[in-house]
Amino acid sequence: MIVIFGAGGGLGQALVSHYLQRGEQVLAVSRQAAPSEQPSQWQQVSGYDAEALAPLRERLDHQVITGVISTLGILHDEQFMPEKRLDDLTTDHMLHSYYVNAVLPVSLLQWMKPYLPTKQSCFWVQLSAKVGSISDNQLGGWYSYRASKAALNMLLKTAAIELARSHKQLTIAAIHPGTTDTQLSKPFQGRLSADKLFTPAMSAARIAQVIDSLEPAMSGALWHWDGTRLPY
Ligand SMILES: NC(=O)c1ccc[n+]([C@@H]2O[C@H](COP(=O)([O-])OP(=O)(O)OC[C@H]3O[C@@H](n4cnc5c(N)ncnc54)[C@H](OP(=O)(O)O)[C@@H]3O)[C@@H](O)[C@H]2O)c1
């Protein structure tokens, strides 16, 4: 079974469709209600903390988990847009970004750990972002998003080192999906040429291709959607 957290977002929906089309058993987890065509594969939750995830337990018990994908992430919402300059920083925005982009994903990994196989092959993928690479930062701006994704990458790398000892066939990966036409990128699509903006279905297929190439020895890295390794 492949479990997809954040299944209601643009990339989440596309990943659910992609894996269902491949004939995989999928459990889609979202705060949003099930789409009419996928009622049985869907688990609606009130959030992603341990208490909110409790209803998931009976659906995971006795299942063999072959992979987990989390799409959780935030760039902007009704109150916040990414900061252009130092003067735009607010504590609330920084803390909220860090909570959604870094704390929730690693808490999900912690919560799911008892369900991850210790001997069979399994992947744990969290969608990250190239702008979270510190050495690749050429343009500045987007302080909270960049910093929270950099923190996410560090948390995943640290967990990969620890879990390599107990879960020898597990591969943990952060994947940059590329700029994809979802509500997350909507406000920033104006300056992009059409060939730089991907459909969710196209990005989901590329993410799945990267996942197919993962091996435990590669655990803890950040990957570009084209399969090349990105620097931290
Ligand atoms: N789109 C792009 O161009 C792009 C580029 C680089 C990286 N990414 C990364 O790819 C991932 C998916 O992005 P997307 O474009 O599909 O964005 P999206 O449509 O906004 O989906 C984001 C997902 O994150 C969850 N989420 C958002 N705010 C949350 C909150 N406050 N608390 C808990 N969960 C929350 C939602 O889960 P629910 O299903 O529960 O609503 C949603 O499915 C993100 O991690 C993003 O940083 C996207």
The ligand as an ORCA input file, in Angstrom:
! r2SCAN-3c Opt
* xyz 0 1
  N       3.587     23.687     -6.993
  C       4.863     24.011     -7.126
  O       5.246     24.735     -8.062
  C       5.893     23.502     -6.142
  C       7.237     23.811     -6.383
  C       8.203     23.354     -5.490
  C       7.823     22.613     -4.389
  N       6.487     22.339     -4.186
  C       6.145     21.563     -2.999
  O       5.266     20.503     -3.356
  C       4.341     20.241     -2.284
  C       2.910     20.195     -2.806
  O       2.605     21.450     -3.351
  P       1.284     21.750     -4.206
  O       1.733     22.620     -5.303
  O       0.519     20.516     -4.459
  O       0.523     22.689     -3.165
  P      -0.966     22.647     -2.593
  O      -1.919     22.336     -3.693
  O      -1.129     23.903     -1.833
  O      -0.922     21.386     -1.595
  C      -0.206     21.480     -0.386
  C      -0.647     20.407      0.587
  O      -0.150     20.728      1.877
  C      -1.142     20.547      2.866
  N      -1.198     21.777      3.680
  C      -1.174     23.053      3.250
  N      -1.290     23.896      4.309
  C      -1.397     23.117      5.409
  C      -1.575     23.396      6.795
  N      -1.673     24.653      7.267
  N      -1.652     22.352      7.643
  C      -1.574     21.083      7.183
  N      -1.417     20.767      5.879
  C      -1.339     21.770      5.016
  C      -2.475     20.317      2.169
  O      -3.015     19.052      2.575
  P      -4.595     18.689      2.564
  O      -4.755     17.655      1.473
  O      -4.858     18.128      3.900
  O      -5.359     19.947      2.275
  C      -2.146     20.289      0.689
  O      -2.488     19.073      0.108
  C       4.608     21.297     -1.218
  O       5.414     20.735     -0.202
  C       5.370     22.376     -1.965
  O       6.239     23.106     -1.121
  C       5.536     22.762     -5.029
*
